[in-house]
Amino acid sequence: MTCALALSALVALAPGFALAAAPGDVTVAVTLKDHKFSPAAFSIPAGVKVRIDLTNLDAATEEFDSHDLRVEQLVTPHGHASFSIGPLKAGSYAFMGEFHPATAQGRVTVAEAR
């Protein structure tokens, strides 16, 4: 199985994924509602740059924050933000909402392609 075919198979089986226009591009749609991320956990393939499309349905500003991912991204009330993570090595990476860390918690699991 080619790398692009394996990536397509992995993405097709994982909830929250949408293939972007170019082969190998991965986009994950994340929603923030009631100060919680949905999905709060998702998997992506190792070695691939991934776009996060974050929609904030809350009436408060939030910051997608992750020391593990080296990302800090503000999203305004009822707003939208897009940013990239990776390419990453296999492992587990935590993220949180900087302004509501008690409830806005999440994790990205990065898996080697088979």
C-alpha positions in Angstrom: 0.0 0.0 0.0 1.5 3.4 -0.9 2.0 6.1 1.7 -0.8 8.3 0.2 -3.2 5.3 0.1 -2.3 4.4 3.7 -2.9 8.0 4.8 -6.2 8.1 3.0 -7.3 4.9 4.7 -6.2 6.1 8.2 -8.0 9.4 7.7 -11.2 7.8 6.4 -11.5 5.6 9.5 -10.8 8.4 12.0 -13.7 10.6 13.1 -13.2 14.4 12.9 -11.0 14.1 9.7 -11.7 15.7 6.4 -9.3 15.3 3.5 -8.4 18.7 2.0 -8.0 19.3 -1.7 -4.4 18.1 -2.1 -3.6 14.4 -1.5 -1.9 13.9 1.8 -3.4 17.1 3.4 -5.3 16.5 6.6 -7.8 18.9 8.2 -9.4 18.3 11.6 -12.5 20.2 12.5 -12.7 21.1 16.2 -15.6 22.8 17.9 -15.6 24.7 21.2 -18.9 24.7 23.0 -19.7 25.1 26.7 -15.9 25.5 27.2 -15.2 22.0 25.9 -13.5 20.9 22.8 -15.2 18.4 20.4 -13.7 16.1 19.6 -11.6 16.3 22.7 -9.3 13.6 21.4 -8.3 12.7 17.9 -5.6 10.8 16.1 -3.4 11.9 13.2 -0.7 10.2 11.2 3.0 10.9 12.0 5.0 13.1 9.7 2.1 15.0 8.2 1.2 18.7 8.6 -2.3 19.0 9.9 -4.7 22.0 9.7 -6.9 22.6 12.7 -10.2 24.4 11.9 -11.5 25.6 15.2 -15.0 27.0 15.6 -15.9 28.7 18.9 -19.7 28.5 19.6 -19.3 30.1 23.0 -19.9 33.7 23.9 -16.4 34.0 25.4 -13.0 34.2 23.7 -10.8 31.1 24.2 -7.2 30.3 23.4 -6.2 26.9 22.0 -3.0 26.4 24.0 -0.5 23.6 23.9 3.1 23.6 25.1 3.4 20.1 23.6 2.3 21.3 20.1 3.9 24.8 20.4 0.6 26.5 19.6 -1.3 29.4 21.1 -4.2 30.5 19.0 -7.0 32.9 20.1 -10.5 32.4 18.8 -13.1 35.1 19.3 -16.7 34.5 20.6 -18.7 32.8 17.8 -15.5 33.0 15.7 -13.3 30.7 13.7 -9.6 30.2 13.5 -7.4 27.9 11.4 -3.8 26.9 12.1 -1.4 24.1 11.4 0.4 21.6 13.6 3.1 19.2 12.7 4.6 17.4 11.1 4.8 15.5 14.4 6.5 12.3 15.7 4.4 9.5 17.1 3.2 10.2 20.6 0.6 12.0 22.6 0.2 15.7 22.8 -2.0 17.6 25.2 -3.9 20.9 24.5 -6.3 23.0 26.5 -8.3 26.2 26.5 -6.2 28.8 28.3 -9.1 30.6 29.7 -11.2 27.6 30.8 -8.5 24.9 31.6 -10.8 23.0 34.0 -13.2 22.0 31.2 -11.4 22.7 27.9 -9.0 19.8 27.7 -7.9 17.7 24.8 -5.3 15.3 23.4 -3.8 14.6 19.9 -2.5 11.1 19.4 0.0 10.8 16.6 0.5 7.3 15.1 3.1 5.9 12.7 1.6 5.0 9.3 1.5 1.3 8.7 
